[in-house]
Amino acid sequence: MNTIVGTHDLLMITLDTLRYDVAAAQAEAGLLPNLLPPGVRWERRHSPGSFTYAAHAAMFAGFLPTPVTPGPHPRLFAATFPGSETTAPGTWVFDAPDLPTGLARAGYHTVCIGGVGFFNKLTPLGSALPGLFRESHWEPEFGVTNPASLERQIDRAAEVLERVPGLVMLFLNVSALHQPNHFYLPGAREDSIDSHAAALRYVDRHIGRLYDLMRRRRRPCLAIVCSDHGTAYGEDGHTGHRIGHEVVWAVPYTHFVLENHAAV
């Protein structure tokens, strides 16, 4: 990461509430051709938190989802922290309390485009995570009740990227996977694992536009795409998240470089 930071734009996408099993099944069926560029695969990882606020607070401190195999696993980013066993020579270390602040000090314009309620800036709690960024955006159209939420979020990203020529760290929290998501499955009246999968296919139909916006810039872009946590649809009697169930902890993760209109 020490050769990436300062030379690449950074794009971080959290697919809020996306389960690993759903993401893996859709990819295996060839239904995510845009979300996963050629040669890119999901990795099964464990979330650092069981709900949005906890997971993002950890990720913004440098603790991205952890590989499920025994570690320790070197991290891409890490705050200065004596005794850290996951800070390796290739880790980009920042002397700040959070990653957006560290990147801002390194010359990045940091931007948050929120989705779910923890990014809505309507309350002190809903302002905490967006407040880590130099610039943050949220509108009701970006939220969980709008079936076109990702399209509106990408519209805002296009406006931001048009006026920010320098290094940018763009974070986008995709709300479409979160309940309610039944409206992505024609005829459905209730949320289900099938409508969750349909929401992911909706994301796939539109995410390529965001990738293209990053490819058109002056420099390559490192894209980190993952879920913050999963959610239950009746497994062992559970519904939702903020619980210690495997479908909540297991999340998809990948990262790749967008360059010259291709992923490498």
N, C-alpha and C positions, 0 to 999 in steps of 0.2 A: 504493500500500500504506500510505501514511501516514494515509489516511482509514479504512483497514480495521483496522489494528492498534490495539487499545484499544476498538474498537466492535463487533467481530465475534469470535465463536468461530472457531477454526481447526481444520480436519480435514485431516489429511494421510494419504493411503492409498497405500502402494506395493504394487502387484500383482506380487509377486516373480517374476521370470523371464519375465514376459509379453512375447512378441514383438509387434512392431508389425504385421506382416503378418497374424497371426492375429487380433489385436484389431480391425484395420480390416475384415477380411473378415466377422467376426461382426457388427460394427456395421452394415455395408452390407447384410447379409442380414436386418437387423431383429431380431437375436437378443439384443440388449443393451438392452432397453427400460427397465430399472431402473438399471443402472450409469450410463448416459448419459441424463440427463433431457432432455425435449423441447428441441430447439434446440442441444444440446451435441454437439460432434463431437470425435473424436480429432485431435490434431495430431502429425505425425511429427517426432520429435526424436532427438537423439543423447544417449546416457547419458554421465554423467561418469566411469563406471567399468564394467569388464566383469564384475564379480561383486559380490555383496551388500555386503560390508564396504566396499570401495572406493567404490562408488556412494553408499551411505548416508553415509559420512564426508564426502563432497563435498556431498551435499544438505543435511546438517545444518550445513554451513558456508555455506549460501546458494547453492550451485551446483546448481540444479535442471537437469534435462535441457535441452539447448540446441537451439533451432530449427535445422533443417538448412540454412536459407538463409544466405547470407553475412551476417555481423554487422558491428559488435558488436551484441549484443542486451541491452537493459536487463534487469536482474534484479528479481524481486519483493523479495528480501531480500539483504542483503549485510553482512558484517562490516566494521568499520572497517579500511580497507586503502588506504594512500596509493598513488595512481596507478591505481586500478581504473578500467578503461575501460567497465565494464558497470554501474557505480553511477550511476543517473540521478536526477533530481529526484523521480520517483515511487517510488523504491526505499526501502524501510524499512531503515535502517542501524542495526545493533546493535553496541555496543562490548563485545563478548564473543567468546570463541573459537568459539562455536557457537550456532546458532539457538535450540535449547531453552533455553539459559542466558539468551540475550538476551530471549526472550519471558517467561521467569520474572521477570526484572528489570523487565519492563514490566507485571507484574501477572497473568500467566497461570499457571494451574496446568497444568504440562506432564505428559502421561501417555503412556507407551509401552506398547502391547500387542503383544508380539512374536509372531513366527511361525517363521521358519527359524532354524537353529542359531546364527547370529550374534547372536540375541536371547535365547538360552535361559538365560543367567545361571549356567550350570553350570561355566564356566571363566572365568579372567580375560579372555580374548578375547571370550567370549560375554557378558561383563558390560560391556564398554567402551561400546557404543552405548546400551544401556538406562541406563547410568550417567549419561548426559547429561540425563536427565529427573528431575523431582522424584519421580515415581511410575512404577514399571514393573512389568509383569506378564508372566509366561510360565508355561505348564503344558504337559506333553506333549500334551494334547488340542488345543493350538494349533498343533502342529507338522505336518510334511509327511506323516506316516504316518496321520493321522486324516482320513478322508473327510468328516467334519463339522467340520473345523477352524474355518472361518469362523463357523459358528453358535456355537461355544463362545467365540470371540473377541468376538463381538457381545454374548453374554451378559455377559461381563466388562465390556465397555464400558458396558452398561446399568447395572450396579452402580456403576461409577465416576461416571457422569454424574448418577445419582440423588443422590449425596452431595456433588457439587461444583457449587454454584449460580453461582459467579463465572466469570470468563473462563477458558476452557479451550483448550489446544492438545492435541488428541488425535491421536496418531500410531498407525496400525495397519499392520503388515506382514503382508499376506495370503500365507500359505504354500501355498495350494491349487494354484497353477499350477506350483509347483516339482515336480521329480521326487521320488517316484513320483506319477504322476497317472493311471495306467491304470485305476484303479478308478472313475473318473468316466465311462468308456465301457463300457457293458454288454458283457460277453464278452471284453474286451481283457485280455491277459496281459502286454503290454509297453507302455511309454510310447511315445507317438508324437505327431506334430503334431495328429492328430485327438483324442487324449485331452487334449492341452494345450487345445484349443478347447473340449472338453467341460467341463474344469475351469473355464474362463472362464464358461461358461453356468451352472455351479453357483454361482459368485460372483454372477452377475447375479440369480439367484433369491433371494439372501439379503441383498444389500447394501442394498436399499431399507429394510430395518429399521434399519440404522445411520443412513441419511439421516434417517429419521423421528425417531430419537432426538435428532438435532441440531436438527431443525426445531421440536421441542417446547420448546426452551429459550427464554430470555428475549430473545435477541438473534439477529440473522442470523449465518450461518456461511459462511466462505469454505472451500470444499472444493478440495483439490489432489489429483488422482488420476492416478497415472502408474506406469510400470514402472521398476524400478531397472536392469534389463538384460534382454536376451533370452537365448535358448538355442538350440543347434543340435540338430537331429534327423537327422544324417547329411549335411547340406549340405557338399559338398567333402570328405567323409570325416570331418567333425567331429561330435562329440557333446558336449553340455554347453556350458559358458561359461568365462569367464576366458581367452578367446581374442579375437583381433582380427578377427572375422568380422562382416559387415554384419548378420546376423540377431541378433547379440549387441548391437551398438551401436545399432540402430534400435529405439526404444521409443515407445509411445503416451503422450501427455500431454494433460491438460485441467485447467482450473480453472473454477469457477462458484460462485455464491452460492446457498445454501439459505436461503429466507426465506418465511414464511407458507405453508408446505407447498407451495412451488413453487421451481423453479430459474429464476433470472433472469441 
